[in-house]
Amino acid sequence: MQLQTWKTKSPAIMINKKTVKIAYSSEEDLFNKLTRLRKETTGEHVIATHQTRGIKSGTLRKMLEGIFHNATSKVVIYTRPNGPSQPTPSQATHRQRNSPNTFAIVVSNKGKTYEKTLRGVKEILTTNKLGEGVKALRSTKDGRLVITTERQVGIVEKLSSTLQRNNDGAENIKVVGNQKAREPIHIRGLESQGSKEDAVAALRRKFDQIKEDDYSLSDLRPNINNTQAVTLMIDRGMAKELLCEKRIKIGLVMCSMETRINLQRCSRCWNYGHQRQKCTGTDRSKLCFACGEAGQKTRECTKEPSCPICQKKGHRAGSG
Protein backbone atom coordinates (compact mmCIF):
# COMPACT_ATOMS: atom_id res chain seq x y z
CA MET A 1 0.00 0.00 0.00
CA GLN A 2 1.17 3.52 -0.80
CA LEU A 3 0.11 6.37 1.51
CA GLN A 4 0.08 10.04 0.49
CA THR A 5 -0.98 13.00 2.68
CA TRP A 6 -2.22 16.32 1.31
CA LYS A 7 -4.11 19.38 2.58
CA THR A 8 -7.20 21.19 1.34
CA LYS A 9 -7.61 24.85 2.30
CA SER A 10 -10.90 26.71 2.52
CA PRO A 11 -11.72 30.16 3.95
CA ALA A 12 -12.84 28.58 7.22
CA ILE A 13 -10.84 25.37 7.79
CA MET A 14 -7.89 23.32 6.67
CA ILE A 15 -8.59 19.62 6.00
CA ASN A 16 -5.93 16.91 5.98
CA LYS A 17 -6.62 14.10 3.52
CA LYS A 18 -4.76 10.86 2.88
CA THR A 19 -4.80 8.94 -0.39
CA VAL A 20 -4.12 5.21 -0.11
CA LYS A 21 -3.39 3.13 -3.22
CA ILE A 22 -3.91 -0.61 -2.76
CA ALA A 23 -2.71 -3.24 -5.23
CA TYR A 24 -4.36 -6.64 -4.79
CA SER A 25 -4.45 -9.98 -6.60
CA SER A 26 -7.64 -11.53 -5.21
CA GLU A 27 -10.64 -10.84 -2.94
CA GLU A 28 -8.81 -12.48 -0.04
CA ASP A 29 -5.74 -10.30 -0.65
CA LEU A 30 -7.92 -7.16 -0.74
CA PHE A 31 -9.68 -8.19 2.48
CA ASN A 32 -6.35 -8.62 4.29
CA LYS A 33 -5.07 -5.23 3.07
CA LEU A 34 -8.30 -3.46 4.05
CA THR A 35 -7.96 -5.02 7.51
CA ARG A 36 -4.45 -3.54 7.70
CA LEU A 37 -5.84 -0.21 6.47
CA ARG A 38 -8.30 -0.10 9.34
CA LYS A 39 -5.47 -0.46 11.85
CA GLU A 40 -3.51 2.34 10.14
CA THR A 41 -6.47 4.74 9.95
CA THR A 42 -7.77 4.43 13.53
CA GLY A 43 -9.30 7.73 14.59
CA GLU A 44 -10.06 8.98 11.07
CA HIS A 45 -13.51 10.63 10.83
CA VAL A 46 -14.41 9.55 7.27
CA ILE A 47 -12.93 6.86 5.05
CA ALA A 48 -14.03 6.91 1.40
CA THR A 49 -13.28 4.42 -1.36
CA HIS A 50 -14.13 4.03 -5.02
CA GLN A 51 -15.59 0.88 -6.54
CA THR A 52 -12.66 -1.31 -7.48
CA ARG A 53 -12.02 -3.17 -10.71
CA GLY A 54 -12.88 -6.85 -10.52
CA ILE A 55 -14.79 -6.58 -7.19
CA LYS A 56 -18.55 -6.09 -7.18
CA SER A 57 -19.77 -3.16 -5.12
CA GLY A 58 -21.89 -5.50 -2.96
CA THR A 59 -18.87 -7.64 -2.14
CA LEU A 60 -16.78 -4.56 -1.32
CA ARG A 61 -19.57 -3.21 0.88
CA LYS A 62 -19.78 -6.49 2.79
CA MET A 63 -16.02 -6.58 3.27
CA LEU A 64 -16.02 -3.06 4.69
CA GLU A 65 -18.99 -3.87 6.94
CA GLY A 66 -17.10 -6.82 8.37
CA ILE A 67 -13.83 -4.95 8.84
CA PHE A 68 -15.22 -1.61 10.16
CA HIS A 69 -18.33 -2.98 11.92
CA ASN A 70 -17.37 -1.63 15.38
CA ALA A 71 -15.25 1.32 14.27
CA THR A 72 -16.11 4.97 14.87
CA SER A 73 -15.12 6.02 11.34
CA LYS A 74 -17.76 6.65 8.70
CA VAL A 75 -17.13 4.55 5.58
CA VAL A 76 -18.35 5.74 2.15
CA ILE A 77 -18.20 3.83 -1.17
CA TYR A 78 -18.39 5.81 -4.44
CA THR A 79 -19.81 3.60 -7.20
CA ARG A 80 -20.25 4.06 -10.93
CA PRO A 81 -23.82 4.96 -11.94
CA ASN A 82 -24.00 2.34 -14.69
CA GLY A 83 -22.48 -1.00 -15.43
CA PRO A 84 -21.17 -3.64 -13.03
CA SER A 85 -17.45 -4.15 -12.56
CA GLN A 86 -15.84 -6.67 -14.86
CA PRO A 87 -14.57 -9.89 -13.26
CA THR A 88 -10.88 -10.63 -13.26
CA PRO A 89 -9.68 -13.76 -15.13
CA SER A 90 -9.17 -15.59 -11.82
CA GLN A 91 -12.76 -14.81 -10.76
CA ALA A 92 -14.16 -16.03 -14.07
CA THR A 93 -12.16 -19.25 -13.76
CA HIS A 94 -13.36 -19.68 -10.18
CA ARG A 95 -16.99 -19.37 -11.26
CA GLN A 96 -16.45 -21.88 -14.04
CA ARG A 97 -14.96 -24.36 -11.59
CA ASN A 98 -17.96 -23.96 -9.31
CA SER A 99 -20.41 -24.73 -12.14
CA PRO A 100 -20.29 -28.53 -12.55
CA ASN A 101 -21.10 -29.94 -15.97
CA THR A 102 -22.26 -33.34 -14.69
CA PHE A 103 -24.87 -34.99 -12.49
CA ALA A 104 -24.18 -37.92 -10.18
CA ILE A 105 -26.38 -40.84 -9.14
CA VAL A 106 -25.29 -42.59 -5.94
CA VAL A 107 -26.42 -46.23 -5.67
CA SER A 108 -26.17 -48.49 -2.62
CA ASN A 109 -27.38 -52.01 -1.89
CA LYS A 110 -27.50 -53.22 1.69
CA GLY A 111 -25.56 -56.44 2.17
CA LYS A 112 -23.94 -56.33 -1.31
CA THR A 113 -20.37 -55.52 -2.23
CA TYR A 114 -19.46 -52.72 -4.62
CA GLU A 115 -18.61 -55.27 -7.33
CA LYS A 116 -22.03 -56.96 -7.08
CA THR A 117 -23.79 -53.58 -7.18
CA LEU A 118 -21.74 -52.52 -10.19
CA ARG A 119 -22.49 -55.76 -12.01
CA GLY A 120 -26.25 -55.37 -11.43
CA VAL A 121 -26.32 -51.71 -12.50
CA LYS A 122 -24.30 -52.39 -15.67
CA GLU A 123 -26.78 -55.11 -16.62
CA ILE A 124 -29.71 -52.67 -16.14
CA LEU A 125 -28.00 -49.96 -18.20
CA THR A 126 -27.10 -52.36 -21.00
CA THR A 127 -30.55 -53.98 -21.15
CA ASN A 128 -32.31 -50.61 -21.34
CA LYS A 129 -29.69 -49.04 -23.67
CA LEU A 130 -28.93 -46.20 -21.26
CA GLY A 131 -25.15 -46.31 -21.37
CA GLU A 132 -24.73 -43.40 -23.81
CA GLY A 133 -25.37 -40.71 -21.17
CA VAL A 134 -22.97 -42.25 -18.62
CA LYS A 135 -19.53 -40.63 -18.29
CA ALA A 136 -17.98 -42.57 -15.39
CA LEU A 137 -18.56 -45.37 -12.86
CA ARG A 138 -16.64 -45.32 -9.58
CA SER A 139 -16.93 -46.07 -5.88
CA THR A 140 -17.13 -43.84 -2.83
CA LYS A 141 -14.92 -44.39 0.23
CA ASP A 142 -17.74 -46.35 1.93
CA GLY A 143 -18.28 -48.63 -1.07
CA ARG A 144 -21.29 -47.05 -2.77
CA LEU A 145 -21.49 -46.78 -6.55
CA VAL A 146 -21.39 -43.34 -8.21
CA ILE A 147 -22.72 -42.98 -11.76
CA THR A 148 -21.55 -39.72 -13.35
CA THR A 149 -23.77 -38.51 -16.20
CA GLU A 150 -23.90 -35.62 -18.63
CA ARG A 151 -25.59 -32.53 -17.19
CA GLN A 152 -28.93 -33.10 -18.88
CA VAL A 153 -32.05 -33.39 -16.74
CA GLY A 154 -33.71 -35.81 -19.18
CA ILE A 155 -30.80 -38.27 -19.01
CA VAL A 156 -30.49 -38.30 -15.22
CA GLU A 157 -34.26 -38.61 -14.70
CA LYS A 158 -34.50 -41.54 -17.12
CA LEU A 159 -31.53 -43.29 -15.51
CA SER A 160 -32.78 -42.82 -11.95
CA SER A 161 -36.37 -43.89 -12.74
CA THR A 162 -35.13 -47.03 -14.55
CA LEU A 163 -32.85 -47.97 -11.64
CA GLN A 164 -35.67 -47.40 -9.15
CA ARG A 165 -37.87 -49.87 -11.05
CA ASN A 166 -35.16 -52.53 -10.75
CA ASN A 167 -34.74 -52.97 -6.99
CA ASP A 168 -32.59 -56.08 -7.43
CA GLY A 169 -29.81 -54.03 -8.97
CA ALA A 170 -30.27 -50.73 -7.10
CA GLU A 171 -32.11 -50.40 -3.80
CA ASN A 172 -31.19 -46.91 -2.59
CA ILE A 173 -30.69 -44.10 -5.14
CA LYS A 174 -29.74 -40.47 -4.61
CA VAL A 175 -29.32 -37.89 -7.37
CA VAL A 176 -26.67 -35.21 -6.71
CA GLY A 177 -26.46 -31.87 -8.56
CA ASN A 178 -30.01 -31.85 -9.95
CA GLN A 179 -31.12 -28.90 -7.85
CA LYS A 180 -32.36 -25.60 -9.20
CA ALA A 181 -29.80 -22.81 -9.20
CA ARG A 182 -30.67 -20.33 -6.46
CA GLU A 183 -29.41 -16.98 -5.27
CA PRO A 184 -29.37 -15.72 -1.65
CA ILE A 185 -31.11 -12.41 -0.88
CA HIS A 186 -30.85 -10.59 2.44
CA ILE A 187 -34.14 -8.92 3.43
CA ARG A 188 -34.15 -6.31 6.21
CA GLY A 189 -36.78 -4.14 7.85
CA LEU A 190 -39.59 -6.58 8.72
CA GLU A 191 -41.56 -5.18 11.65
CA SER A 192 -41.05 -6.95 14.99
CA GLN A 193 -44.34 -8.89 14.83
CA GLY A 194 -43.93 -9.97 11.21
CA SER A 195 -43.75 -13.67 10.31
CA LYS A 196 -42.38 -15.97 7.63
CA GLU A 197 -45.95 -16.35 6.39
CA ASP A 198 -45.99 -12.61 5.63
CA ALA A 199 -42.81 -13.02 3.55
CA VAL A 200 -44.29 -15.99 1.66
CA ALA A 201 -47.47 -14.00 0.94
CA ALA A 202 -45.34 -11.15 -0.46
CA LEU A 203 -43.52 -13.55 -2.79
CA ARG A 204 -46.80 -15.01 -4.03
CA ARG A 205 -48.14 -11.54 -4.78
CA LYS A 206 -45.00 -10.83 -6.76
CA PHE A 207 -44.85 -14.15 -8.64
CA ASP A 208 -48.20 -15.74 -9.48
CA GLN A 209 -46.68 -19.07 -10.55
CA ILE A 210 -44.09 -19.47 -7.77
CA LYS A 211 -43.76 -22.99 -6.33
CA GLU A 212 -42.50 -24.18 -2.97
CA ASP A 213 -39.35 -25.68 -4.53
CA ASP A 214 -38.49 -22.30 -6.11
CA TYR A 215 -37.48 -20.74 -2.77
CA SER A 216 -36.68 -21.29 0.90
CA LEU A 217 -36.61 -18.88 3.85
CA SER A 218 -34.37 -18.89 6.91
CA ASP A 219 -35.77 -18.26 10.39
CA LEU A 220 -36.46 -14.62 11.18
CA ARG A 221 -33.73 -13.00 13.28
CA PRO A 222 -33.56 -9.74 15.26
CA ASN A 223 -32.10 -6.70 13.55
CA ILE A 224 -31.55 -3.08 14.56
CA ASN A 225 -34.34 -0.76 15.80
CA ASN A 226 -36.71 -3.59 16.76
CA THR A 227 -36.93 -4.92 13.21
CA GLN A 228 -36.24 -8.35 11.78
CA ALA A 229 -34.19 -9.82 8.94
CA VAL A 230 -34.52 -13.00 6.89
CA THR A 231 -32.45 -14.72 4.21
CA LEU A 232 -34.28 -15.81 1.07
CA MET A 233 -32.89 -18.49 -1.26
CA ILE A 234 -34.76 -18.17 -4.56
CA ASP A 235 -34.58 -19.16 -8.22
CA ARG A 236 -31.95 -17.04 -10.02
CA GLY A 237 -34.39 -15.55 -12.50
CA MET A 238 -36.74 -14.45 -9.73
CA ALA A 239 -33.81 -13.16 -7.67
CA LYS A 240 -32.69 -10.94 -10.54
CA GLU A 241 -36.19 -9.46 -10.85
CA LEU A 242 -36.45 -8.83 -7.10
CA LEU A 243 -33.04 -7.18 -6.85
CA CYS A 244 -33.88 -4.78 -9.68
CA GLU A 245 -36.66 -3.33 -7.51
CA LYS A 246 -34.51 -3.31 -4.31
CA ARG A 247 -37.60 -3.24 -2.06
CA ILE A 248 -40.57 -5.51 -1.37
CA LYS A 249 -43.66 -4.89 0.77
CA ILE A 250 -44.00 -7.50 3.50
CA GLY A 251 -47.06 -7.00 5.69
CA LEU A 252 -47.44 -3.25 6.19
CA VAL A 253 -43.83 -2.18 5.59
CA MET A 254 -41.42 -1.82 2.71
CA CYS A 255 -38.33 -3.99 3.28
CA SER A 256 -34.93 -3.58 1.65
CA MET A 257 -33.34 -6.38 -0.39
CA GLU A 258 -29.73 -6.96 -1.33
CA THR A 259 -27.53 -9.81 -2.48
CA ARG A 260 -26.36 -11.89 0.44
CA ILE A 261 -22.54 -11.92 0.49
CA ASN A 262 -20.87 -14.54 2.66
CA LEU A 263 -17.52 -13.69 4.22
CA GLN A 264 -15.12 -15.96 6.05
CA ARG A 265 -15.98 -15.80 9.75
CA CYS A 266 -14.18 -17.24 12.77
CA SER A 267 -16.29 -19.55 14.99
CA ARG A 268 -14.05 -18.77 17.98
CA CYS A 269 -13.98 -14.94 18.21
CA TRP A 270 -16.85 -14.29 15.69
CA ASN A 271 -14.81 -11.71 13.76
CA TYR A 272 -14.35 -11.76 9.99
CA GLY A 273 -11.36 -12.49 7.78
CA HIS A 274 -9.87 -15.64 9.31
CA GLN A 275 -10.69 -19.17 10.45
CA ARG A 276 -10.68 -20.68 13.92
CA GLN A 277 -7.31 -22.40 13.40
CA LYS A 278 -5.54 -19.02 12.98
CA CYS A 279 -7.53 -17.09 15.61
CA THR A 280 -5.66 -15.02 18.20
CA GLY A 281 -8.67 -13.03 19.40
CA THR A 282 -11.07 -13.38 22.33
CA ASP A 283 -12.61 -16.84 22.70
CA ARG A 284 -16.40 -16.36 22.48
CA SER A 285 -17.22 -19.90 21.39
CA LYS A 286 -19.01 -20.71 24.69
CA LEU A 287 -21.12 -17.55 24.68
CA CYS A 288 -24.72 -17.26 23.47
CA PHE A 289 -24.73 -15.89 19.93
CA ALA A 290 -27.94 -13.94 20.62
CA CYS A 291 -27.26 -12.14 23.94
CA GLY A 292 -23.48 -12.58 24.26
CA GLU A 293 -23.67 -14.19 27.72
CA ALA A 294 -22.43 -17.59 28.89
CA GLY A 295 -24.47 -20.49 30.22
CA GLN A 296 -27.27 -20.90 27.67
CA LYS A 297 -27.98 -22.10 24.15
CA THR A 298 -28.69 -19.58 21.40
CA ARG A 299 -31.91 -21.26 20.24
CA GLU A 300 -33.29 -21.15 23.82
CA CYS A 301 -32.28 -17.54 24.56
CA THR A 302 -35.07 -15.15 25.58
CA LYS A 303 -32.89 -12.21 26.66
CA GLU A 304 -32.49 -8.91 24.81
CA PRO A 305 -30.14 -9.31 21.81
CA SER A 306 -26.67 -7.92 22.49
CA CYS A 307 -23.50 -7.97 20.39
CA PRO A 308 -20.28 -8.65 22.37
CA ILE A 309 -18.16 -7.57 19.38
CA CYS A 310 -19.34 -3.96 19.12
CA GLN A 311 -20.62 -3.82 22.74
CA LYS A 312 -24.09 -2.67 21.70
CA LYS A 313 -27.58 -3.94 22.51
CA GLY A 314 -30.46 -4.39 20.06
CA HIS A 315 -28.86 -6.93 17.69
CA ARG A 316 -27.03 -10.23 17.94
CA ALA A 317 -23.37 -10.70 17.07
CA GLY A 318 -22.53 -9.45 13.57
CA SER A 319 -26.13 -8.72 12.50
CA GLY A 320 -26.11 -4.95 12.98
Disulfide bonds with the S-S distance in Angstrom:
none
